[in-house]
Amino acid sequence: MKSGIHPDYRHVVFRDATTGRQFLTRSTAASELTVEWPDGRTYPLIVVDVTSDSHPFWTGNARPVDRAGRVERFRRRYGDRTRAT
């Protein structure tokens, strides 16, 4: 790799804005905010809206899509049409 052309890849803490849970990982994302991690080091802090800790799919709070209603609405509008041969 050429030196000086790649962004700095370092440890970063991501915080879920909804739940407050924090994840330590590596990233090239930059931030002015910092947070002290339990290991005693200070890391850049990135606050995100959704993580696996608050996303409905991963938490089990996802609602099923009402497909039956959509099919009935389509049939009322267009009827049961058959293909002309």
C-alpha positions as CSV (number, residue, x, y, z in Angstrom):
1,M,0.0,0.0,0.0
2,K,1.1,3.5,-0.7
3,S,1.7,5.5,2.4
4,G,-0.1,8.8,3.0
5,I,-3.2,8.2,0.8
6,H,-5.3,5.9,3.0
7,P,-7.5,7.1,5.8
8,D,-6.4,6.3,9.4
9,Y,-7.8,2.9,10.4
10,R,-8.1,2.9,14.2
11,H,-10.3,1.8,17.2
12,V,-13.5,3.8,17.4
13,V,-16.5,3.5,19.8
14,F,-20.0,3.5,18.3
15,R,-22.9,4.5,20.5
16,D,-26.5,3.7,19.8
17,A,-28.5,7.0,20.3
18,T,-31.6,5.1,21.3
19,T,-30.3,2.5,23.8
20,G,-27.0,4.1,24.8
21,R,-25.1,0.8,24.2
22,Q,-21.5,1.2,23.0
23,F,-19.5,-1.0,20.7
24,L,-15.7,-0.8,20.3
25,T,-14.5,-1.7,16.8
26,R,-12.2,-0.4,14.1
27,S,-13.1,2.1,11.5
28,T,-11.9,5.0,9.4
29,A,-14.7,7.3,10.6
30,A,-13.6,10.5,12.3
31,S,-15.2,12.4,15.1
32,E,-14.5,15.3,17.4
33,L,-16.2,13.5,20.3
34,T,-14.2,11.1,22.5
35,V,-15.1,8.6,25.3
36,E,-13.0,6.8,27.8
37,W,-13.4,3.1,27.5
38,P,-13.2,0.7,30.5
39,D,-9.6,-0.3,29.5
40,G,-8.6,3.3,30.4
41,R,-7.9,4.5,26.9
42,T,-9.8,7.3,25.2
43,Y,-11.3,6.6,21.8
44,P,-13.2,8.7,19.2
45,L,-17.0,8.4,19.6
46,I,-19.4,8.0,16.8
47,V,-23.1,8.3,17.7
48,V,-25.5,6.4,15.3
49,D,-29.3,6.2,15.2
50,V,-29.7,2.5,14.7
51,T,-27.5,-0.5,15.6
52,S,-28.3,-4.2,16.0
53,D,-29.2,-3.3,19.6
54,S,-32.2,-1.2,18.6
55,H,-33.1,-2.3,15.1
56,P,-36.6,-4.0,15.1
57,F,-35.4,-7.0,13.0
58,W,-32.6,-7.9,15.4
59,T,-34.6,-7.2,18.6
60,G,-37.6,-9.3,17.5
61,N,-40.0,-6.3,17.4
62,A,-40.5,-6.4,13.6
63,R,-44.1,-6.3,12.5
64,P,-45.2,-8.6,9.7
65,V,-46.3,-6.9,6.5
66,D,-50.1,-7.1,5.7
67,R,-49.8,-8.8,2.4
68,A,-53.3,-10.3,2.4
69,G,-54.8,-6.8,2.5
70,R,-52.7,-5.7,-0.4
71,V,-53.8,-8.7,-2.5
72,E,-57.5,-8.1,-1.8
73,R,-57.2,-4.4,-2.6
74,F,-55.6,-5.3,-5.9
75,R,-58.3,-7.9,-6.8
76,R,-61.0,-5.3,-5.9
77,R,-59.4,-2.8,-8.2
78,Y,-58.5,-5.0,-11.2
79,G,-60.6,-8.1,-10.6
80,D,-59.4,-11.7,-11.4
81,R,-58.2,-11.2,-14.9
82,T,-57.1,-14.1,-17.0
83,R,-54.4,-14.0,-19.7
84,A,-55.7,-13.8,-23.3
85,T,-54.4,-16.5,-25.5
